[in-house]
């Protein structure tokens, strides 16, 4: 049988024949309208949660309700979940006792549409019910095409199935012996719908990270700082790209030719680069509150992604559920501060008229983790290889003619054939091992980069009874040495967008080491990301991120990324002053 089927949202909607975006198809696997006034965590609830981050940086949302009964806390499945109005032609009060029972929460006596998690039996029941009512000859109760369409649309059924039901009913009325198939075969196979899982590559990296990038750039542009932002970000991304690390493959913005592994690499360092821009005085004073809301969003994004991808934390569905809801709340609050509370289409988690389903579909991940394990187990970004060959050629000129795509397919097969011939002709060629760390030219070169505040590549090696140490390698292949990095985290240590920054120092002594020893002793890799502010002398304060998604924590030891009490102590919603309400 089928264990799971991992796809992006577009392909999954087409395969399941369910609605894609629109009023009732925003969240994958759910038939639900988005009530932007009640679904997000309200300001009072968020303040209650954020005020406790110092004592409990991992808040709990499970089985909790708003004490003021004014929000759903992102829970669409609760008994009190908010509803949306019926579609215009929903068959209200068109009851026919001969057509059987209506599917759950989709009766003809409803006043509003309640969110409901789809399953195939429910969808089969719904289309059958619609078909029987459309076949009725009683004009006082029969359903017309628009009734069928709006009923099935409220169930999250796509237009193709709606058309099939209408066509089958019309054929039956013309000749009762006609029996056209209108139920998709996939719905009848007995496969649970939840086996068609959300692909982390598309949902998290091609989806969420990409949209947050675009939002940050648009925010900077609103102050005529778009080029300044791009230059600032690219200076740091190019420095990271020059390291050539396989676990952190950076590219510059704009995101031309970006693949999932590039978005993943950006997710590791986003607060320390994007956040440093918004913290560094580039945004005018009138945008300070909105800038703080964007920083909170970046901190919550990093914490959520780190928990989802961490080998240690990625099984904790309850913790991840809380982090997802904090992140969605921060997206909502940042959108309100930047664009104004009345502009629904500018809410980041809803999107413009085309919608953005990835944000609310994050709510599916905790249950998906409970059924299928951590999303990192089925992250396929490293194997995004076939598209890597042809994608650069497609992007340059996205034509849609048959001849054009035939030529690209021909190019793909020729390229792969040449690769196969090379592998046959050079069977003894040694494949380059993954580059986990950068080896600097000399100690002088390393100390200069350290003093200037350049992002640095380092390794964490095991020193036996002495524990682990962060070291940076330098020298030639056959004369490699390393120097130890000491770090101190006093109570007053600053942060970059919620990431603690330690006072770092390169030790005076260096030690000889071979490549084999370095590989054998290394337990993790890490990046030292400088807190280098505009107009301020660099004081060797670095945030440290590790290859397993941990960070250097406030305890001056390796630990999980946490929501920052300092950052969230600012109540960004204390006034309703907005910046771009006129746009």
C-alpha positions in Angstrom: 0.0 0.0 0.0 0.9 3.7 -0.1 3.0 4.9 2.8 3.0 8.6 1.9 3.0 10.8 -1.1 5.1 14.0 -0.9 4.2 16.8 -3.3 4.0 20.5 -3.5 0.6 22.2 -2.9 -0.3 22.7 -6.6 0.4 19.1 -7.6 -1.4 17.7 -4.4 -4.5 19.8 -5.1 -4.6 18.6 -8.7 -4.0 14.9 -7.6 -6.7 15.0 -4.9 -9.1 17.1 -7.0 -9.6 19.5 -4.1 -9.8 23.3 -4.2 -6.6 25.2 -4.6 -6.6 28.6 -2.9 -9.7 30.7 -3.2 -12.1 31.2 -0.3 -12.3 27.6 1.0 -9.0 26.1 -0.3 -6.3 28.1 1.4 -5.3 25.4 3.9 -4.2 22.1 2.4 -6.5 19.2 3.5 -9.1 21.6 5.0 -12.3 23.1 3.7 -12.2 26.4 5.6 -12.6 30.1 5.0 -10.0 32.4 6.6 -11.6 34.7 9.2 -8.7 37.1 9.6 -10.5 38.8 12.6 -10.8 35.7 14.8 -8.3 33.1 13.6 -5.1 34.8 14.6 -4.0 35.1 18.3 -5.5 38.3 19.6 -3.2 41.1 21.0 -4.1 40.4 24.6 -3.4 36.6 24.3 -0.1 37.3 22.5 1.0 39.7 25.2 0.2 37.1 27.9 2.3 34.6 26.1 5.2 36.9 25.1 5.5 38.3 28.6 6.3 34.8 29.9 9.1 34.1 27.3 11.8 34.8 29.9 10.5 32.0 32.1 9.0 29.8 29.3 10.4 30.5 25.8 8.4 27.5 24.5 4.7 28.5 25.1 1.9 26.0 25.0 -1.1 26.4 22.7 -2.4 22.8 22.9 -5.9 22.6 24.5 -5.9 26.3 25.4 -8.6 28.9 24.5 -8.7 32.6 24.6 -10.0 33.6 28.1 -11.7 36.6 26.5 -13.3 34.4 23.8 -12.2 36.9 21.1 -9.8 34.7 19.0 -9.3 31.1 17.9 -5.6 30.9 18.6 -5.1 29.4 15.1 -7.2 26.4 16.0 -9.6 25.6 13.1 -10.7 22.3 14.7 -12.1 23.6 18.0 -15.8 23.5 18.8 -15.8 27.3 18.8 -13.8 27.8 15.6 -14.8 30.9 13.7 -17.0 30.6 10.6 -17.4 32.5 7.3 -20.5 33.5 5.4 -22.1 31.1 2.9 -21.3 31.4 -0.8 -23.9 33.4 -2.7 -25.7 30.5 -4.3 -25.3 28.0 -1.5 -28.5 25.8 -1.6 -29.8 27.1 1.7 -33.2 25.7 2.8 -33.4 23.6 -0.4 -34.2 20.4 1.5 -35.2 17.2 -0.3 -35.9 14.2 1.9 -35.2 11.8 -1.0 -31.6 12.7 -1.4 -30.3 11.3 1.9 -28.2 12.9 4.6 -26.0 15.8 4.0 -22.3 15.5 4.9 -21.2 16.7 8.3 -21.1 20.5 8.7 -22.5 21.1 5.2 -26.3 20.9 5.6 -28.8 23.0 3.7 -29.9 24.6 7.0 -26.5 26.2 7.8 -26.1 30.0 8.4 -22.3 30.0 8.0 -19.5 27.7 6.8 -17.6 26.0 9.6 -14.0 24.8 9.0 -13.7 21.0 8.5 -10.8 18.7 7.9 -11.4 16.8 4.6 -11.3 13.1 4.2 -12.3 11.1 1.2 -15.4 9.5 2.7 -16.7 13.0 3.5 -16.0 14.2 0.0 -17.7 11.2 -1.6 -20.7 11.8 0.6 -20.8 15.5 -0.4 -20.6 15.0 -4.2 -23.1 12.2 -4.0 -25.5 14.4 -2.1 -25.0 17.2 -4.6 -25.6 14.9 -7.5 -28.9 13.5 -6.1 -30.2 17.0 -5.4 -29.2 18.1 -8.9 -31.0 15.1 -10.4 -34.3 16.1 -8.6 -37.2 17.1 -10.8 -38.9 19.1 -8.0 -38.2 22.8 -8.9 -38.8 24.0 -5.4 -36.0 21.8 -4.0 -33.8 20.9 -7.0 -30.3 22.3 -7.2 -29.2 24.3 -10.2 -25.6 24.5 -11.4 -24.7 27.4 -9.3 -26.1 25.7 -6.2 -24.0 22.6 -6.9 -20.9 24.6 -7.5 -21.2 26.7 -4.3 -22.0 23.7 -2.2 -19.1 21.7 -3.4 -16.8 24.8 -3.3 -17.6 25.1 0.4 -16.4 21.5 0.8 -13.1 22.4 -0.9 -13.9 20.4 -4.1 -12.2 21.6 -7.3 -14.0 22.9 -10.4 -13.4 19.7 -12.4 -15.4 17.6 -10.0 -18.1 20.3 -9.8 -18.4 20.2 -13.6 -18.5 16.4 -13.6 -21.3 16.3 -11.1 -23.3 18.9 -13.1 -22.7 16.9 -16.3 -23.7 13.6 -14.8 -26.9 15.1 -13.4 -27.8 16.6 -16.7 -27.2 13.3 -18.5 -29.4 11.5 -16.0 -32.2 14.0 -16.5 -31.9 13.5 -20.2 -31.9 9.7 -19.9 -32.2 7.9 -16.6 -30.2 5.0 -18.0 -27.2 7.3 -18.3 -24.7 6.9 -15.4 -21.6 9.0 -15.8 -18.8 8.7 -13.4 -18.4 11.8 -11.2 -16.5 10.5 -8.1 -12.7 10.6 -8.6 -11.3 7.1 -8.4 -8.6 8.1 -5.9 -11.3 8.9 -3.4 -12.6 5.3 -3.5 -9.3 3.5 -3.0 -9.5 3.5 0.8 -6.3 5.5 1.2 -6.3 8.1 4.0 -6.0 11.6 2.7 -3.4 12.5 5.3 -0.9 10.2 3.5 -0.6 12.9 0.9 1.8 14.9 3.0 3.1 18.5 2.8 6.5 18.5 1.2 9.0 20.4 3.4 11.1 21.4 0.5 8.2 23.3 -1.1 6.3 24.3 2.0 9.1 25.6 4.1 11.9 26.7 1.7 10.4 27.4 -1.7 7.3 28.7 0.1 7.7 30.4 3.5 11.4 31.5 3.3 10.8 32.9 -0.2 7.8 34.9 0.9 9.5 36.3 4.0 12.4 37.4 1.8 10.0 39.2 -0.5 8.2 40.8 2.5 11.4 42.1 4.0 12.5 43.6 0.6 9.1 45.2 0.1 9.3 46.7 3.6 12.7 48.2 2.9 11.5 49.5 -0.4 8.6 51.3 1.3 11.3 53.6 2.7 13.2 53.8 -0.5 15.8 51.5 1.0 15.4 48.6 -1.4 18.8 49.0 -3.0 20.5 49.6 0.3 18.9 46.5 1.7 20.0 44.3 -1.3 23.5 45.7 -1.1 23.8 45.1 2.7 22.4 41.6 2.4 24.5 40.6 -0.6 27.8 41.8 1.0 27.2 39.3 3.8 25.7 36.5 1.6 28.7 36.8 -0.8 31.1 36.4 2.1 29.2 33.2 3.2 29.0 32.0 -0.4 32.8 32.3 -0.7 33.2 29.8 2.1 31.9 27.1 -0.3 30.2 25.1 2.5 28.0 22.2 1.4 25.7 22.5 4.4 25.2 26.2 3.9 25.1 27.0 0.1 24.4 30.7 -0.1 23.5 32.8 -3.2 23.0 36.5 -3.6 19.6 38.2 -3.9 17.5 38.6 -6.0 16.7 35.0 -5.9 17.5 34.0 -9.5 18.3 30.3 -10.0 17.7 29.7 -6.2 17.0 26.1 -5.2 15.7 24.7 -2.0 19.2 24.2 -0.5 19.8 27.9 -1.0 16.6 28.9 0.8 17.6 26.4 3.5 21.0 28.0 3.9 19.4 31.5 4.2 17.0 30.2 6.9 20.1 29.3 9.0 21.4 32.9 9.0 18.4 35.1 8.2 18.1 36.8 11.6 21.8 37.6 11.7 21.7 39.2 8.2 18.2 40.5 7.6 17.7 41.3 11.3 21.0 43.2 11.5 19.8 45.5 8.7 16.5 46.3 10.5 18.3 46.7 13.8 21.2 48.8 12.3 19.5 52.1 11.8 18.8 51.9 8.1 15.0 52.3 8.6 13.8 55.8 9.6 12.6 56.5 13.1 9.0 56.6 11.9 9.3 53.0 10.9 10.9 51.8 14.2 7.8 49.9 15.5 7.1 48.2 12.2 10.8 47.3 12.0 10.6 45.8 15.4 7.6 43.7 14.3 9.6 42.4 11.3 12.5 41.5 13.7 10.1 39.5 15.9 8.8 37.7 12.8 12.4 36.8 11.8 13.2 35.5 15.3 10.1 33.4 15.4 10.7 32.1 11.8 14.3 31.0 12.8 13.1 29.3 15.9 10.3 27.4 14.1 12.5 26.3 11.2 15.3 25.2 13.6 12.9 23.1 15.6 11.5 21.5 12.4 14.9 20.6 11.0 16.8 19.8 14.3 17.7 16.2 14.8 16.9 16.6 18.5 13.7 18.7 18.5 12.0 17.7 15.2 9.9 14.9 16.9 8.3 17.3 19.4 5.0 18.0 17.7 3.5 20.0 20.6 6.5 22.3 20.8 6.5 22.7 17.0 2.8 23.5 17.0 3.4 26.3 19.5 6.3 27.7 17.4 4.2 27.6 14.3 1.4 29.6 15.9 3.8 32.2 17.4 5.3 32.6 13.9 1.9 33.0 12.2 1.0 35.5 14.9 4.2 37.5 14.2 3.4 37.4 10.5 -0.1 38.8 11.2 1.2 41.5 13.5 4.0 42.5 11.2 1.5 42.8 8.3 -0.8 44.9 10.4 2.0 47.3 11.4 3.3 47.6 7.9 0.2 47.8 5.8 -2.6 48.6 8.2 -5.3 46.5 9.9 -8.0 47.0 7.3 -6.1 45.7 4.3 -6.9 42.0 4.2 -5.1 41.3 0.9 -1.9 42.6 2.4 -1.9 40.1 5.3 1.2 38.0 4.7 -0.4 34.8 5.8 -3.4 35.3 3.5 -1.7 37.0 0.6 -3.1 39.0 -2.4 -5.9 37.8 -4.6 -4.0 34.7 -5.5 -3.6 33.7 -1.9 -0.7 32.2 0.0 -1.6 28.7 1.2 1.8 27.8 2.7 1.4 29.8 5.8 -1.9 28.3 7.1 -0.8 24.9 5.8 2.0 25.0 8.4 -0.7 24.1 10.9 -0.9 20.7 9.3 2.7 19.8 10.3 2.3 18.8 13.9 -0.2 16.1 13.0 1.9 15.1 10.0 4.9 14.7 12.4 2.8 12.5 14.7 1.8 10.2 11.8 5.0 10.2 9.7 7.8 11.5 11.9 10.0 14.6 11.6 9.7 16.5 8.4 13.5 16.4 8.1 13.2 12.7 7.3 11.5 13.4 4.0 13.2 16.7 3.1 14.2 16.1 -0.5 16.0 19.4 -1.2 19.4 17.7 -1.5 18.1 15.6 -4.3 16.6 18.4 -6.3 19.0 17.4 -9.0 17.1 16.8 -12.2 15.6 20.3 -12.2 19.0 21.7 -11.4 20.3 20.7 -14.8 17.5 22.4 -16.8 16.2 25.1 -14.5 18.9 27.8 -15.4 17.9 27.4 -19.1 14.2 27.6 -18.4 14.4 30.7 -16.3 16.2 32.7 -19.1 13.2 32.4 -21.4 10.0 30.9 -20.0 8.3 30.1 -23.3 5.4 27.6 -23.5 5.5 26.2 -27.0 5.9 22.5 -27.7 9.1 23.1 -29.7 10.7 25.1 -27.0 10.1 22.4 -24.3 11.2 19.7 -26.7 14.5 21.4 -27.2 15.0 21.7 -23.4 14.2 18.1 -22.9 16.7 17.2 -25.6 19.3 19.4 -23.9 18.6 17.6 -20.6 19.1 14.1 -22.0 22.3 15.1 -23.8 23.7 16.6 -20.6 22.8 13.5 -18.6 24.2 11.3 -21.3 27.6 13.1 -21.3 27.7 12.8 -17.5 27.1 9.0 -17.9 29.9 8.7 -20.5 32.3 10.6 -18.2 31.5 8.3 -15.3 32.2 5.2 -17.5 35.4 6.6 -19.0 36.8 7.8 -15.7 35.7 5.0 -13.3 38.6 5.7 -10.8 37.8 9.4 -10.5 37.4 10.2 -6.8 34.3 12.2 -6.0 35.0 15.3 -3.9 33.9 14.9 -0.4 31.5 17.4 1.1 33.1 20.6 2.3 32.1 21.0 5.9 34.4 23.8 6.9 36.6 26.5 5.3 40.4 26.4 5.7 41.9 29.9 5.7 45.2 30.8 4.0 47.1 31.7 7.1 46.8 32.8 10.8 47.5 36.4 9.7 44.6 36.2 7.2 42.3 34.6 9.8 43.1 37.2 12.5 42.5 40.0 10.0 39.1 38.6 9.0 38.2 38.1 12.7 39.1 41.7 13.5 37.1 43.1 10.6 34.0 41.2 11.4 33.8 38.8 8.5 31.5 35.8 8.9 33.8 32.8 9.7 33.6 29.1 9.2 34.5 26.9 12.2 34.3 23.4 13.5 33.4 21.9 16.8 35.9 19.2 17.8 35.9 16.8 20.7 38.8 17.2 23.1 38.1 14.1 25.2 37.9 14.9 28.9 38.3 18.6 28.1 35.0 18.6 26.2 34.3 20.3 22.9 35.9 23.4 21.5 35.2 25.7 18.6 38.2 25.8 16.3 39.1 27.4 12.9 41.5 25.8 10.5 44.1 27.5 8.4 47.2 26.7 6.4 48.0 24.3 3.5 46.5 20.8 2.8 49.6 19.1 4.2 50.4 21.7 6.9 47.0 22.5 8.3 46.7 24.0 11.8 43.8 25.2 13.9 43.3 27.9 16.5 40.7 27.7 19.3 37.9 30.3 19.6 36.9 31.2 23.2 33.5 32.8 23.8 31.9 34.5 26.8 28.2 35.3 27.3 27.7 37.7 30.2 24.2 38.7 31.2 24.5 42.0 29.3 25.4 40.3 26.0 23.6 41.8 23.0 21.5 40.0 20.4 21.0 40.1 16.7 17.3 39.8 16.1 16.9 37.5 19.1 20.2 35.5 18.5 22.5 35.9 21.5 26.0 37.3 20.7 29.1 36.2 22.6 32.3 38.1 23.1 34.7 35.9 21.0 38.5 35.8 21.0 41.1 33.9 19.0 43.5 32.1 21.2 47.3 32.8 20.8 48.4 29.2 20.3 47.7 27.1 17.2 48.0 23.3 16.8 49.0 21.1 13.9 46.3 18.7 12.6 45.8 16.5 9.6 42.7 16.4 7.5 41.9 12.9 8.7 42.2 14.0 12.3 40.0 17.0 11.7 37.4 14.8 10.1 37.6 12.3 12.9 37.5 14.8 15.8 34.8 17.1 14.3 31.3 16.6 15.9 29.6 19.7 14.3 30.3 22.6 12.1 29.3 26.2 12.8 29.3 29.8 11.5 30.4 32.9 13.4 28.1 35.7 12.4 29.3 39.2 13.4 27.1 41.8 15.1 28.5 44.6 13.0 26.4 47.8 13.3 26.6 50.8 11.1 28.8 53.6 12.5 29.9 51.5 15.5 33.3 50.0 16.0 33.2 46.2 15.8 33.8 44.7 19.2 34.2 41.0 18.2 30.6 40.0 19.2 29.4 37.0 17.2 26.2 35.0 17.0 27.1 31.3 16.4 24.9 28.9 14.4 25.6 25.2 14.2 25.1 22.8 11.3 22.5 20.9 13.3 20.4 24.0 13.7 21.4 24.8 17.3 22.8 28.2 18.3 25.1 29.4 21.0 22.6 30.1 23.8 22.6 32.6 26.7 24.1 29.9 28.9 27.3 30.2 26.7 26.7 26.6 25.5 25.3 25.0 22.4 21.5 24.8 22.6 18.2 25.2 20.7 17.2 28.5 19.2 14.6 30.2 21.5 12.2 33.1 21.3 13.8 36.2 22.7 12.2 37.8 25.7 14.2 41.0 25.1 12.9 41.3 21.5 9.3 40.5 22.4 9.3 42.8 25.5 8.4 45.6 23.1 4.6 45.7 22.6 4.5 46.6 18.9 0.6 46.8 18.9 0.3 49.4 21.6 -0.8 51.9 19.0 -2.6 51.4 15.7 -0.3 53.8 13.8 0.5 52.2 10.5 3.0 53.1 7.8 1.6 52.1 4.5 -2.2 52.3 5.0 -2.4 54.6 2.0 -0.7 52.1 -0.4 
